[in-house]
Amino acid sequence: DVKVTQSSRYLVKRTGEKVFLECVQDMDHENMFWYRQDPGLGLRLIYFSYDVKMKEKGDIPEGYSVSREKKERFSLILESASTNQTSMYLCASSPSFGTAYEQYFGPGTRLTVT
Amino acid sequence: GEDVEQSLFLSVREGDSSVINCTYTDSSSTYLYWYKQEPGAGLQLLTYIFSNMDMKQDQRLTVLLNKKDKHLSLRIADTQTGDSAIYFCAESRGPGGYQKVTFGTGTKLQVIP
C-alpha cells in the first residue's frame, strides 16, 4: 500500500513564526503536491514537484515556499505565518506513469495560526 | 481557467440512493474523478472515467458523464452510514506524468440511519 505521512496532525503557531510541514511517501513516486483545503473552496494547489530539487507554483503560492532535497520528502514552508494561513494542509504523491492519474493523499495537517 | 462546481451538502436516508452532481468548465478535460474524504483522513480515489465514456459502474457506484453539458454525477446505491464523507469531483487533461488536477469544492454526504 502506498503510504503518505505528514509530520503533524495538528499544529498551533503564532503570527510571524516560520513553519515547516513535512511530507514523506514510501512508493518512490516522482510527483508530490501540497494543497490547502478550506470549507466551501475545496482543494487548492499551492506547489508541486515532479523531481528532486524541482518545484513549480500552483494556484496559490503566495506566502509559501517548498523544498525537495530527497525524492521521498517534500516540505512546505511558511516563512512568516499569518492568520489567513490557518487551514488544513494536504500532501499528495503520484507516479509519473500509468493509464490513470491517481493521487495518494496523506491524512492532513490542521494548522492554526494565532 | 478551469472550474469544478458541486453542491456543498446532501442528506439521504440509509438504504436510499445518493446522487452527487458536479459541473466542470474545461472542455479539454480527459479524465474525471471522484475522490472520497472520510473524517480526519486524506482523500482517496473512488473511481474515474475517461471522457469518451458515458457511464462506468463499479459495485454500488455508478458514474454518469454528459460531456456535452460538462456534467458528472456519482450515484451510490443502497447508501450506508459508512458512506458519510466528503466527495470531491476532479478533472485533468490527461493520464500519467504530471497533469494538473482541478478539484471541486466537495459535497458533504450525511447518511441518516
Boltz contact constraints between the chains, C-beta under 6 A:
constraints:
  - contact:
      token1: [A, 31]
      token2: [B, 98]
      max_distance: 6.0
  - contact:
      token1: [A, 40]
      token2: [B, 105]
      max_distance: 6.0
  - contact:
      token1: [A, 42]
      token2: [B, 103]
      max_distance: 6.0
  - contact:
      token1: [A, 42]
      token2: [B, 104]
      max_distance: 6.0
  - contact:
      token1: [A, 42]
      token2: [B, 105]
      max_distance: 6.0
  - contact:
      token1: [A, 42]
      token2: [B, 106]
      max_distance: 6.0
  - contact:
      token1: [A, 43]
      token2: [B, 103]
      max_distance: 6.0
  - contact:
      token1: [A, 50]
      token2: [B, 98]
      max_distance: 6.0
  - contact:
      token1: [A, 90]
      token2: [B, 42]
      max_distance: 6.0
  - contact:
      token1: [A, 96]
      token2: [B, 97]
      max_distance: 6.0
  - contact:
      token1: [A, 97]
      token2: [B, 96]
      max_distance: 6.0
  - contact:
      token1: [A, 98]
      token2: [B, 96]
      max_distance: 6.0
  - contact:
      token1: [A, 99]
      token2: [B, 95]
      max_distance: 6.0
  - contact:
      token1: [A, 100]
      token2: [B, 48]
      max_distance: 6.0
  - contact:
      token1: [A, 100]
      token2: [B, 95]
      max_distance: 6.0
  - contact:
      token1: [A, 101]
      token2: [B, 31]
      max_distance: 6.0
  - contact:
      token1: [A, 101]
      token2: [B, 92]
      max_distance: 6.0
  - contact:
      token1: [A, 101]
      token2: [B, 95]
      max_distance: 6.0
  - contact:
      token1: [A, 101]
      token2: [B, 99]
      max_distance: 6.0
  - contact:
      token1: [A, 102]
      token2: [B, 45]
      max_distance: 6.0
  - contact:
      token1: [A, 105]
      token2: [B, 42]
      max_distance: 6.0
  - contact:
      token1: [A, 105]
      token2: [B, 43]
      max_distance: 6.0
  - contact:
      token1: [A, 106]
      token2: [B, 42]
      max_distance: 6.0
  - contact:
      token1: [A, 107]
      token2: [B, 41]
      max_distance: 6.0
  - contact:
      token1: [A, 107]
      token2: [B, 42]
      max_distance: 6.0
  - contact:
      token1: [A, 108]
      token2: [B, 42]
      max_distance: 6.0
